[in-house]
C-alpha cells in the first residue's frame, strides 16, 4: 500500500470511531440522511476534543462530502 492508501484507511477507521461515538450518545442515525450525519461528524472533528491529536490531524482537512465518500466504503454507518 502506498502512503495515500494508508491515509485513507486511517481516515476510515477514525470516521468509524466517530460514528460509534455518535451511536453511543444516542444519535439516531437510521432516520438521518448520510450528508446530515457527515455534517455532524465534521462538527465533531472541528470542535470536540474526542479524537487524539494525530487522529484529528489525519481528518481535519476533510469536508462533509469527503466524509460521505469515506462512509460509502464503510458498512458500519447509515
Short mmCIF file of the C-alpha atoms (twelve columns), coordinates in Angstrom:
data_MODEL
# 
_entry.id   MODEL 
# 
loop_
_atom_site.group_PDB 
_atom_site.id 
_atom_site.type_symbol 
_atom_site.label_atom_id 
_atom_site.label_alt_id 
_atom_site.label_comp_id 
_atom_site.label_asym_id 
_atom_site.label_seq_id 
_atom_site.Cartn_x 
_atom_site.Cartn_y 
_atom_site.Cartn_z 
_atom_site.pdbx_PDB_model_num 
ATOM 1  C CA . UNK A 1  0.000   0.000  0.000  1 
ATOM 2  C CA . UNK A 2  1.216   3.458  -0.760 1 
ATOM 3  C CA . UNK A 3  1.112   6.417  1.618  1 
ATOM 4  C CA . UNK A 4  -2.150  7.835  0.231  1 
ATOM 5  C CA . UNK A 5  -3.934  4.495  0.593  1 
ATOM 6  C CA . UNK A 6  -2.694  4.169  4.167  1 
ATOM 7  C CA . UNK A 7  -4.039  7.637  4.991  1 
ATOM 8  C CA . UNK A 8  -7.428  6.767  3.505  1 
ATOM 9  C CA . UNK A 9  -7.574  3.558  5.550  1 
ATOM 10 C CA . UNK A 10 -6.663  5.510  8.686  1 
ATOM 11 C CA . UNK A 11 -9.355  8.090  7.915  1 
ATOM 12 C CA . UNK A 12 -11.966 5.340  7.505  1 
ATOM 13 C CA . UNK A 13 -11.049 3.926  10.914 1 
ATOM 14 C CA . UNK A 14 -11.265 7.374  12.533 1 
ATOM 15 C CA . UNK A 15 -14.629 8.143  10.906 1 
ATOM 16 C CA . UNK A 16 -15.919 4.765  12.078 1 
ATOM 17 C CA . UNK A 17 -14.748 5.634  15.601 1 
ATOM 18 C CA . UNK A 18 -16.765 8.872  15.454 1 
ATOM 19 C CA . UNK A 19 -19.841 7.015  14.149 1 
ATOM 20 C CA . UNK A 20 -19.566 4.593  17.074 1 
ATOM 21 C CA . UNK A 21 -19.251 7.555  19.440 1 
ATOM 22 C CA . UNK A 22 -22.386 9.149  17.982 1 
ATOM 23 C CA . UNK A 23 -24.267 5.871  18.336 1 
ATOM 24 C CA . UNK A 24 -23.290 5.638  21.997 1 
ATOM 25 C CA . UNK A 25 -24.517 9.177  22.549 1 
ATOM 26 C CA . UNK A 26 -27.911 8.068  21.314 1 
ATOM 27 C CA . UNK A 27 -27.799 9.709  17.908 1 
ATOM 28 C CA . UNK A 28 -30.498 8.085  15.793 1 
ATOM 29 C CA . UNK A 29 -28.640 7.854  12.504 1 
ATOM 30 C CA . UNK A 30 -31.102 5.439  10.941 1 
ATOM 31 C CA . UNK A 31 -33.537 8.215  10.079 1 
ATOM 32 C CA . UNK A 32 -30.935 10.818 9.134  1 
ATOM 33 C CA . UNK A 33 -29.609 11.371 5.651  1 
ATOM 34 C CA . UNK A 34 -25.995 10.423 5.163  1 
ATOM 35 C CA . UNK A 35 -24.970 14.005 4.422  1 
ATOM 36 C CA . UNK A 36 -26.524 15.199 7.722  1 
ATOM 37 C CA . UNK A 37 -24.531 12.548 9.557  1 
ATOM 38 C CA . UNK A 38 -21.423 13.685 7.705  1 
ATOM 39 C CA . UNK A 39 -22.023 17.269 8.826  1 
ATOM 40 C CA . UNK A 40 -22.356 16.007 12.403 1 
ATOM 41 C CA . UNK A 41 -19.085 14.075 12.070 1 
ATOM 42 C CA . UNK A 42 -17.439 17.154 10.568 1 
ATOM 43 C CA . UNK A 43 -18.510 19.234 13.572 1 
ATOM 44 C CA . UNK A 44 -17.049 16.664 15.970 1 
ATOM 45 C CA . UNK A 45 -13.744 16.751 14.102 1 
ATOM 46 C CA . UNK A 46 -13.643 20.545 14.180 1 
ATOM 47 C CA . UNK A 47 -14.991 21.366 17.626 1 
ATOM 48 C CA . UNK A 48 -14.662 18.478 20.059 1 
ATOM 49 C CA . UNK A 49 -11.641 17.016 21.782 1 
ATOM 50 C CA . UNK A 50 -12.919 13.500 21.208 1 
ATOM 51 C CA . UNK A 51 -10.022 12.476 18.954 1 
ATOM 52 C CA . UNK A 52 -6.324  12.249 19.673 1 
ATOM 53 C CA . UNK A 53 -4.240  14.952 18.008 1 
ATOM 54 C CA . UNK A 54 -2.789  12.510 15.468 1 
ATOM 55 C CA . UNK A 55 -6.309  11.368 14.562 1 
ATOM 56 C CA . UNK A 56 -7.530  14.937 14.227 1 
ATOM 57 C CA . UNK A 57 -4.562  15.760 12.016 1 
ATOM 58 C CA . UNK A 58 -5.491  12.871 9.710  1 
ATOM 59 C CA . UNK A 59 -9.087  14.037 9.184  1 
ATOM 60 C CA . UNK A 60 -9.077  17.789 9.844  1 
ATOM 61 C CA . UNK A 61 -8.979  18.687 6.139  1 
ATOM 62 C CA . UNK A 62 -11.969 16.524 5.229  1 
ATOM 63 C CA . UNK A 63 -15.238 18.231 4.400  1 
ATOM 64 C CA . UNK A 64 -18.679 16.647 4.690  1 
ATOM 65 C CA . UNK A 65 -18.543 15.344 1.111  1 
ATOM 66 C CA . UNK A 66 -15.160 13.718 1.723  1 
ATOM 67 C CA . UNK A 67 -16.590 12.059 4.823  1 
ATOM 68 C CA . UNK A 68 -19.585 10.866 2.839  1 
ATOM 69 C CA . UNK A 69 -17.250 9.252  0.322  1 
ATOM 70 C CA . UNK A 70 -15.329 7.517  3.101  1 
ATOM 71 C CA . UNK A 71 -18.562 6.281  4.647  1 
ATOM 72 C CA . UNK A 72 -19.630 4.815  1.344  1 
ATOM 73 C CA . UNK A 73 -16.742 2.355  1.725  1 
ATOM 74 C CA . UNK A 74 -17.569 1.638  5.354  1 
ATOM 75 C CA . UNK A 75 -20.518 -0.577 6.227  1 
ATOM 76 C CA . UNK A 76 -20.916 0.358  9.911  1 
ATOM 77 C CA . UNK A 77 -22.896 3.522  9.267  1 
ATOM 78 C CA . UNK A 78 -26.186 4.628  7.870  1 
# 
